[in-house]
Amino acid sequence: MATLFKRFGFAAVVTLVIAAMALAVVGKSMFATEDKGGAAMAAKGPPAGKGGPKGGGGDAPLVIAGTVETRTFYDTVQAVGTAQARESVIIGAKVTDVISRIRFDSGDRVARGQVLVELASTEQYADLEEARASREAARRDYDRFQELGEKGFAPAQRVEQARATFERAEARVRALEARVGDRLIRAPFSGVMGLRTASPGALVRPGDQIGTLDDISEIKLDFDVSEALFGRIRPGSEIAAATPAHPGKTFIGRVSDIDSRVNIQSRTVRVRAILPNREGLLKPGMLMSVEARSNPRQALGAPEIAVLERADGAYIFAIEDSGGRATAALKFVRTGARSGGLVEIVDGVPAGARIVVEGVQRVRPGQPVRIDTRQSVAPSPEPAITPPAPPRTAPPTAQKAPATQSATPVPVAPPANAPESELRGRAEEPVAPAAAPGGQLPPVPAD
C-alpha cells in the first residue's frame, strides 16, 4: 500500500488541484454572467407597459426649454478691422522758432480755425508794420500822380511807376502777413486734441510734433475680406462691430467704400465702413471684430446649443405632450445661416415649437422630461458679435456650474432607425438668456 501511495500519490494530488481550479473558474464565470444580466436589466429599466415609461429610461431628466421664433438672419462675412478717425492730423510748426504760448490742453475739443499754438513773432510783426507804412506812402503817391495825370500835369509813365510801387508795397504786406500767420498754428478742422508733447519756450522745427488732432464724430473702420467673399458686400451694406473695450455693445454702421484692387499677396480686398461715434466710445487704433451683413430675411431661429450635429444631418429634441407628460421627440431639421449663437431653421419644426435647449445630452428619444420653469431660453433679438479676445496676463478662472445641473451626464441614445454613430452636440458658446430669475444658464455637460 505504501508503495502504491508513493507511486501514484503525487499524481493524485496534482489531479485534485487542477480539478479544484477548474471548478473555481467555472463558478466565477457563472456569477459574472448573472451580475452582468442584472446590471443590464437595471440600466434598461422595466419594459413598456409594466411601470416604465414607453421608449425611455427610468427617471425623467431636468431640462431647460426654449421656443423656435422668427428672427432676422443675414448672409454674413466675418473679419477683424482697425478703427481710424474720420480726420486725423499731427499738429506741428511750419517754421523754426520758439513757442511763446500753447492755447490747448490734452483732451480739449477745438473748433475749426481756433488758434492752438503761438510762436515768437516780434520781429515779423515789426517788419509787417514797416511794410504797411511803406504801402500807405506808396498808395498816397499813386493817388496824387493819378489825379495829376487825369488833369494833364503828369505824364502817363510817371503814373504807371507810382502804381507799380504801390502794388509792390501791397505784395510785401501780404507776404509778411503770411509769415506772421505761419507763427499762429490753427486747427484745420473741429475735433479732439490728443496728448500735448511740447511746452512753451521750446524750440520747434518743421516736422516736430506738438500734439495731435482727431475728428472722432465718425469712425472709419478698415478691414480685409477674402477675394472669394467680398462679392457679398456692397457700398451701403450694414455692418456690426464689437470691441473688447465695450463688452456686450454692438456698433452698427455702413460700408462706404471698397478698394479697387485685390492684394496679390493675401488675396484680400480692403473694405471701409463708417461707424457713428456720437458718444465718443470708439478711439482711433482700436481692434474691432466685424460682421458684414447682406441679404436680410425673416426665418425661424433656435439656439445653436439645442442642435445636435451628426453625419446624416442636424436634429432637435422637440417637446411634445404624450399622455399628459412632456416627452422629448427627436426631429430632423434643415439648418441655414448661423450668427450670434443662433441657427436658422429652414425646415423640420414649426414656429412656436418648444425645444430642449439645456440638457440635450441627457435626453433620449421618446423619454419624458421635466422642464425647469425657473429658467427659459429664447433667441436674442439681435445677433451678438463676439469681440476679439484681449491679451491676458493670467489664465481665466473657470466658473462653477450651478447646482441645478446634474454633475453626471447621461449618454444620448440614437434613434431606432439611425446608424450606430453617436449624436454629438456642437461645442459652441451658449446664447445669452433673456432676463429671468436664475441668472446665467449653466453650461451643458460634455459627453
TIZALUM-392196 format. One line per 2 residues: number of its first residue (from 1); their letters; for each residue x, y, z of C-alpha. Coordinates in steps of 0.5 Angstrom, whole numbers, plus 500, padded with zeros to 3 digits. Layout:
N
NUM> a> X:Y:Z | ...
This chain:
447
1> ma> 500:500:500 | 506:505:502
3> tl> 509:503:495 | 503:505:491
5> fk> 502:511:495 | 509:513:494
7> rf> 508:511:486 | 501:515:485
9> gf> 500:520:491 | 504:526:488
11> aa> 500:525:481 | 493:524:485
13> vv> 495:531:489 | 496:535:482
15> tl> 490:532:479 | 486:534:485
17> vi> 489:541:485 | 487:542:477
19> aa> 480:540:478 | 479:545:484
21> ma> 482:551:480 | 477:549:474
23> la> 471:549:479 | 473:556:481
25> vv> 474:559:474 | 467:556:472
27> gk> 464:558:478 | 467:565:477
29> sm> 464:566:470 | 457:564:472
31> fa> 457:569:478 | 460:574:473
33> te> 454:573:468 | 449:573:473
35> dk> 452:580:475 | 452:583:468
37> gg> 445:581:467 | 442:584:473
39> aa> 446:591:471 | 443:591:464
41> ma> 436:590:467 | 437:595:472
43> ak> 440:600:466 | 435:598:461
45> gp> 429:599:466 | 422:596:467
47> pa> 419:594:460 | 414:599:457
49> gk> 407:598:460 | 410:595:466
51> gg> 411:601:470 | 417:604:466
53> pk> 416:610:461 | 415:608:454
55> gg> 421:608:450 | 425:612:455
57> gg> 429:610:461 | 428:611:469
59> da> 428:618:471 | 426:624:467
61> pl> 432:629:467 | 431:636:468
63> vi> 432:640:462 | 431:648:460
65> ag> 426:649:454 | 426:655:449
67> tv> 422:657:443 | 423:657:436
69> et> 422:664:434 | 422:668:428
71> rt> 428:672:427 | 432:677:422
73> fy> 438:673:419 | 444:675:414
75> dt> 449:673:410 | 455:675:414
77> vq> 462:676:413 | 467:676:419
79> av> 473:680:419 | 478:684:424
81> gt> 479:691:423 | 482:697:426
83> aq> 479:704:428 | 481:710:425
85> ar> 479:718:426 | 475:721:421
87> es> 480:726:420 | 487:726:424
89> vi> 493:731:423 | 499:732:427
91> ig> 500:739:430 | 507:742:428
93> ak> 510:748:426 | 512:751:419
95> vt> 518:755:421 | 523:754:426
97> dv> 522:759:432 | 521:759:440
99> is> 514:757:443 | 511:763:446
101> ri> 504:760:448 | 500:754:448
103> rf> 493:755:448 | 490:748:448
105> ds> 491:742:453 | 490:735:452
107> gd> 483:732:451 | 480:739:449
109> rv> 475:740:444 | 477:745:439
111> ar> 473:749:433 | 476:749:426
113> gq> 480:756:426 | 482:756:433
115> vl> 489:758:435 | 493:753:438
117> ve> 500:755:439 | 503:762:438
119> la> 511:762:436 | 515:768:438
121> st> 514:773:432 | 516:780:435
123> eq> 521:781:429 | 516:779:424
125> ya> 511:784:427 | 516:790:426
127> dl> 517:788:419 | 510:788:418
129> ee> 509:795:421 | 514:798:417
131> ar> 511:795:410 | 504:797:412
133> as> 507:804:413 | 511:804:406
135> re> 505:801:403 | 501:807:406
137> aa> 506:812:403 | 506:809:396
139> rr> 498:809:396 | 499:817:397
141> dy> 504:818:392 | 500:814:387
143> dr> 493:817:388 | 497:824:387
145> fq> 500:822:381 | 494:819:378
147> el> 490:826:380 | 495:830:376
149> ge> 495:825:370 | 488:826:370
151> kg> 489:834:369 | 495:833:364
153> fa> 500:835:369 | 504:829:370
155> pa> 506:824:364 | 503:817:364
157> qr> 509:814:365 | 510:817:372
159> ve> 503:815:374 | 505:808:372
161> qa> 511:808:376 | 507:810:382
163> ra> 502:805:381 | 508:799:381
165> tf> 511:802:387 | 504:801:391
167> er> 503:794:388 | 510:792:390
169> ae> 509:795:397 | 502:791:398
171> ar> 505:785:396 | 510:786:401
173> vr> 505:787:406 | 501:780:404
175> al> 508:776:405 | 509:779:412
177> ea> 502:778:414 | 503:770:411
179> rv> 510:770:415 | 506:772:422
181> gd> 501:767:420 | 506:762:420
183> rl> 507:763:427 | 500:762:429
185> ir> 498:755:429 | 491:754:428
187> ap> 486:748:428 | 485:745:421
189> fs> 478:742:423 | 474:741:429
191> gv> 476:735:434 | 479:733:440
193> mg> 486:734:442 | 491:729:444
195> lr> 497:729:449 | 501:735:448
197> ta> 508:734:447 | 511:741:448
199> sp> 512:746:452 | 512:754:452
201> ga> 519:756:451 | 521:750:447
203> lv> 525:751:440 | 521:747:435
205> rp> 523:746:428 | 518:744:422
207> gd> 516:737:423 | 517:737:430
209> qi> 510:734:434 | 507:739:439
211> gt> 500:735:439 | 495:731:435
213> ld> 488:733:433 | 483:728:431
215> di> 476:728:429 | 472:722:432
217> se> 465:724:431 | 465:718:426
219> ik> 470:713:426 | 473:710:419
221> ld> 473:702:420 | 478:699:415
223> fd> 478:691:415 | 480:686:409
225> vs> 475:681:406 | 477:675:402
227> ea> 477:675:395 | 472:670:395
229> lf> 467:673:400 | 468:681:398
231> gr> 462:680:393 | 457:679:398
233> ir> 459:686:400 | 456:693:397
235> pg> 457:700:399 | 451:701:404
237> se> 451:694:407 | 450:694:414
239> ia> 456:692:419 | 456:691:426
241> aa> 463:691:430 | 465:690:437
243> tp> 471:691:441 | 474:689:448
245> ah> 474:696:451 | 466:696:451
247> pg> 464:688:452 | 456:687:450
249> kt> 456:693:446 | 455:693:438
251> fi> 456:699:434 | 452:699:427
253> gr> 455:702:421 | 455:702:414
255> vs> 460:700:408 | 462:707:405
257> di> 468:705:400 | 471:698:397
259> ds> 478:698:395 | 479:698:387
261> rv> 485:693:388 | 486:686:390
263> ni> 492:685:395 | 496:680:391
265> qs> 500:677:397 | 494:676:401
267> rt> 488:675:396 | 484:680:400
269> vr> 480:687:399 | 480:693:403
271> vr> 473:695:405 | 472:701:409
273> ai> 466:702:413 | 463:709:417
275> lp> 461:708:425 | 457:714:428
277> nr> 461:716:435 | 457:721:438
279> eg> 458:718:445 | 466:718:443
281> ll> 466:711:446 | 471:709:440
283> kp> 478:711:439 | 483:711:433
285> gm> 487:705:433 | 482:700:437
287> lm> 482:693:434 | 475:691:433
289> sv> 471:685:430 | 467:686:424
291> ea> 461:682:422 | 459:685:415
293> rs> 451:683:413 | 447:682:407
295> np> 441:679:404 | 437:680:411
297> rq> 431:676:411 | 426:673:417
299> al> 427:666:419 | 426:661:425
301> ga> 432:661:429 | 434:657:435
303> pe> 440:657:440 | 446:653:437
305> ia> 447:649:443 | 440:646:442
307> vl> 442:643:435 | 445:636:435
309> er> 450:635:429 | 451:628:426
311> ad> 454:625:420 | 447:625:417
313> ga> 444:632:419 | 442:636:425
315> yi> 437:634:430 | 433:638:435
317> fa> 429:635:441 | 422:638:441
319> ie> 418:638:447 | 411:634:446
321> ds> 405:632:450 | 405:625:451
323> gg> 399:623:455 | 399:629:460
325> ra> 407:629:460 | 412:633:457
327> ta> 416:628:452 | 423:629:448
329> al> 422:628:441 | 428:627:436
331> kf> 426:632:430 | 431:632:424
333> vr> 432:639:422 | 435:643:416
335> tg> 439:649:418 | 442:655:415
337> ar> 446:661:417 | 449:662:424
339> sg> 450:668:427 | 451:671:434
341> gl> 449:664:438 | 443:663:433
343> ve> 442:658:428 | 437:659:422
345> iv> 432:653:422 | 430:652:415
347> dg> 425:646:416 | 423:641:421
349> vp> 420:645:427 | 414:650:426
351> ag> 414:657:429 | 413:657:437
353> ar> 415:650:438 | 418:648:445
355> iv> 425:645:444 | 430:643:449
357> ve> 436:648:450 | 440:646:456
359> gv> 441:638:458 | 440:635:451
361> qr> 446:631:453 | 442:628:458
363> vr> 435:626:454 | 434:620:450
365> pg> 428:620:444 | 421:619:447
367> qp> 424:620:454 | 419:624:459
369> vr> 423:630:461 | 422:635:467
371> id> 422:643:465 | 426:648:469
373> tr> 421:653:470 | 425:658:473
375> qs> 430:659:467 | 428:660:460
377> va> 432:661:454 | 430:665:447
379> ps> 434:667:442 | 437:674:443
381> pe> 433:680:439 | 440:682:435
383> pa> 445:677:434 | 451:679:438
385> it> 458:680:435 | 464:677:439
387> pp> 469:682:440 | 477:680:439
389> ap> 480:677:446 | 484:682:449
391> pr> 491:680:452 | 491:676:458
393> ta> 497:676:463 | 494:670:467
395> pp> 489:665:466 | 482:666:467
397> ta> 478:663:473 | 473:657:471
399> qk> 466:659:473 | 463:653:477
401> ap> 456:650:474 | 450:652:479
403> at> 447:646:483 | 441:646:478
405> qs> 445:642:473 | 447:634:475
407> at> 454:633:475 | 454:626:472
409> pv> 452:627:464 | 447:621:462
411> pv> 449:619:455 | 444:620:449
413> ap> 441:614:445 | 441:615:438
415> pa> 434:614:435 | 432:607:433
417> na> 433:608:425 | 439:611:426
419> pe> 446:609:425 | 450:607:431
421> se> 454:613:430 | 453:617:437
423> lr> 450:624:437 | 454:630:439
425> gr> 453:637:441 | 456:643:438
427> ae> 462:646:442 | 459:653:441
429> ep> 458:658:446 | 451:658:449
431> va> 446:664:447 | 446:669:453
433> pa> 439:668:456 | 433:673:457
435> aa> 433:677:463 | 430:672:468
437> pg> 431:669:475 | 436:664:476
439> gq> 442:669:473 | 446:666:468
441> lp> 445:659:464 | 450:653:467
443> pv> 454:650:461 | 452:643:458
445> pa> 456:638:461 | 460:635:456
447> d> 459:627:453
